[in-house]
Amino acid sequence: MSFLKYISGRDPHPGNPATTVQGLLEQYGGTSLDKQHNLYDVIGEHNWDADLDAGTISFGEGKVFPLQVLGTFSHSAQTWLWAWANAQSAIPSAVLEQALQLKAYGVQHNIDLFTRPDFDAEENELHRIGMIAAGIFDASAYYLADYGQGILLATINGEQVDQVERNNLARPLSVFPQLISFFEMNHKNAFSNYLTQIGYTIAEQPEALTATWNGHTITASFDEQSRLTQLNGKNSPIA
């Protein structure tokens, strides 16, 4: 049984999770950033309120979702602290499951990001952790809950988020350029993973790929270092 299936009870993506931070980001970054658009379509600009004892986060009436706490970021110290290492906050064990599973995976594969209790960080690092966690656990999204002195990073699950109707042509054309502007990665690998996970069939060439789904066609070109150089999409009527 794969690690992904073990921790989530399902195996939504082909293959097992990668065993490096870079590999995990390339595997899940596109899909996880895509999910963030779904989340904000649901919650809009509503303020958040978390009940860790109940294991939920809410964004107004009718928008209450289960959460898992990954850790916290201090604005003043500019440091990240994993939730499993935060003894002072008495975080309920029920919402620490994913953080602990990431720690175990980090020990298994020598991934320092998952095993160091705390470290200097910038806010962008929270997005890296959130994207990986949302992907590896097949969460609906991740959320950065700013509480003034810092930010609580959590994954969220909710049918309202999962069921948001998205444009499977326009979304990748905007999401993927956003992703590669945030993080260094192999563009071709990351884009192929993303499109495959949202249902596209991929045909790859050494410096290009063509992806098709339900009458949509996306073409992408890359240089010899796998950096994106051109991205286009078209919608062809289904015969």
C-alpha positions in Angstrom: 0.0 0.0 0.0 1.4 3.4 -0.9 2.0 6.1 1.7 -0.6 8.3 0.2 -3.3 5.6 0.3 -2.3 4.8 3.9 -2.6 8.3 5.2 -5.7 9.4 3.3 -7.6 6.2 2.7 -7.5 6.8 -1.1 -5.1 6.9 -3.9 -6.3 9.8 -6.1 -3.1 10.4 -8.1 -1.0 7.9 -10.0 2.2 6.7 -8.3 3.6 7.4 -4.8 4.6 10.8 -3.3 8.0 12.0 -4.3 10.8 11.7 -1.7 12.3 15.2 -1.9 10.8 18.6 -1.3 11.5 19.7 -4.9 9.9 16.5 -6.2 6.8 16.9 -4.0 6.4 20.5 -5.1 6.6 19.6 -8.7 4.2 16.7 -8.1 1.5 18.6 -6.3 2.1 22.4 -6.6 -0.1 23.0 -9.6 -3.1 21.0 -8.3 -2.8 22.6 -4.9 -2.6 26.1 -6.2 -5.6 25.3 -8.4 -7.5 24.2 -5.3 -6.8 27.6 -3.7 -9.0 29.2 -6.3 -11.8 26.9 -5.4 -11.4 27.7 -1.7 -11.6 31.5 -2.3 -14.6 31.1 -4.6 -16.4 29.6 -1.6 -15.1 31.7 1.3 -14.6 35.0 -0.4 -13.4 37.7 2.0 -15.0 36.3 5.1 -13.0 36.3 8.3 -12.0 32.9 9.8 -12.6 31.4 13.2 -11.0 28.1 14.3 -12.2 25.8 17.0 -9.3 23.4 17.5 -11.1 21.3 20.1 -13.9 20.7 17.5 -11.3 20.4 14.7 -13.0 22.9 12.5 -12.5 26.3 10.8 -15.4 28.5 9.8 -15.8 31.4 7.4 -19.3 32.4 8.2 -22.6 30.6 8.4 -22.7 27.4 6.5 -19.0 27.4 5.8 -17.5 25.2 8.5 -14.8 22.7 7.5 -12.6 20.1 9.2 -9.0 21.2 9.5 -5.6 19.8 10.3 -3.0 22.1 11.9 0.4 21.9 10.3 2.2 24.6 12.2 2.6 28.3 12.9 4.7 31.2 11.6 5.8 34.1 13.8 5.7 37.5 12.1 8.2 39.0 14.6 10.8 36.2 14.7 10.2 35.1 11.1 10.3 31.5 12.1 8.2 28.4 11.4 7.2 26.0 14.1 5.7 22.6 13.3 2.5 21.9 15.3 3.9 18.6 16.6 6.7 20.6 18.3 4.5 23.3 19.8 4.2 22.0 23.3 3.1 25.3 24.8 -0.1 25.6 22.7 -1.7 22.2 23.8 -3.0 21.6 20.3 -5.4 18.7 20.3 -3.9 15.5 19.0 -6.8 14.9 16.6 -5.8 17.9 14.5 -2.1 17.0 14.5 -2.4 13.8 12.5 -1.2 15.2 9.2 1.7 17.1 10.8 2.9 14.0 12.5 2.5 11.9 9.3 4.6 14.4 7.4 7.3 14.2 10.2 7.3 10.4 9.9 7.6 10.7 6.1 10.5 13.1 6.6 12.2 10.7 8.9 11.7 7.8 6.4 13.1 9.8 3.4 15.5 12.1 5.2 13.4 15.3 4.3 14.8 18.0 6.6 11.8 20.3 6.0 9.5 17.9 7.7 11.7 16.9 10.7 13.2 20.1 12.0 10.9 21.4 14.8 11.5 25.0 13.9 13.5 27.1 11.5 13.9 30.6 10.0 11.4 31.1 7.2 9.7 33.6 5.0 5.9 33.6 4.5 6.4 32.0 1.0 7.6 28.9 2.8 4.2 28.4 4.2 2.8 28.1 0.7 5.4 25.5 -0.1 4.4 23.4 2.9 0.7 24.0 2.3 0.9 23.0 -1.3 2.8 19.8 -0.5 0.5 18.9 2.3 -2.7 19.6 0.4 -1.4 17.4 -2.4 0.0 14.5 -0.4 -3.2 14.3 1.8 -5.6 15.1 -1.1 -7.0 18.0 1.0 -9.6 20.4 -0.5 -7.1 23.3 0.1 -4.7 24.8 2.6 -5.3 28.1 4.5 -3.0 30.7 6.0 -5.0 31.9 9.1 -3.4 35.2 10.2 -4.0 35.8 14.0 -2.0 39.0 14.3 1.2 37.8 15.9 1.6 35.0 13.4 -0.1 32.7 10.9 -1.6 29.3 11.5 -1.2 27.0 8.5 -3.8 24.3 8.1 -5.3 22.0 5.5 -9.0 22.0 5.0 -11.5 19.5 3.7 -15.0 20.3 2.4 -17.4 19.2 -0.3 -18.3 22.9 -1.0 -14.7 23.5 -2.0 -14.3 20.2 -3.9 -17.5 20.8 -5.9 -16.7 24.3 -7.2 -17.1 24.3 -11.0 -13.9 25.4 -12.6 -13.0 26.1 -16.2 -10.5 23.4 -17.0 -9.1 25.3 -19.9 -8.7 28.8 -18.5 -7.7 27.7 -15.0 -4.4 26.0 -15.9 -3.4 28.8 -18.2 -3.5 31.2 -15.3 -2.6 28.9 -12.4 0.6 27.5 -13.8 2.3 30.8 -14.6 1.5 31.8 -11.0 3.1 28.7 -9.6 6.4 29.0 -11.4 6.6 32.7 -10.5 6.5 31.6 -6.8 9.0 28.7 -6.8 12.0 27.3 -8.7 11.1 24.0 -10.3 11.3 21.8 -13.4 8.4 23.5 -15.3 7.8 20.6 -17.7 7.5 18.0 -14.9 5.3 20.2 -12.8 3.0 21.1 -15.6 2.6 17.5 -16.8 1.8 16.4 -13.2 -0.7 19.2 -12.8 -2.6 18.5 -16.1 -2.6 14.8 -15.5 -4.1 15.2 -12.1 -7.0 17.3 -13.3 -7.9 14.8 -16.1 -5.9 15.8 -19.2 -4.2 13.2 -21.4 -0.6 14.2 -22.1 1.5 13.7 -25.2 5.1 14.7 -24.5 8.0 15.6 -26.7 11.5 16.6 -25.5 10.8 20.3 -25.4 7.0 20.4 -25.6 3.8 18.8 -24.5 0.2 18.7 -25.7 -2.6 18.0 -23.3 -6.2 17.2 -24.2 -9.4 16.9 -22.2 -13.1 17.2 -23.2 -12.4 19.2 -26.3 -9.8 21.4 -24.7 -6.2 21.4 -26.0 -3.3 23.0 -24.1 0.1 23.2 -25.8 3.3 24.2 -23.9 6.9 24.7 -25.1 10.0 24.5 -23.0 13.7 25.3 -23.4 16.5 22.8 -22.9 16.4 23.5 -19.2 12.6 22.6 -19.1 11.6 26.3 -18.5 8.3 27.3 -20.0 8.6 29.5 -23.1 5.1 29.4 -24.5 1.7 28.4 -23.3 -1.5 28.3 -25.4 -5.0 26.8 -25.1 -8.0 26.3 -27.3 -11.5 24.9 -27.0 -12.6 22.7 -29.9 -16.2 21.6 -30.2 -16.7 17.9 -29.4 -18.1 16.1 -32.5 
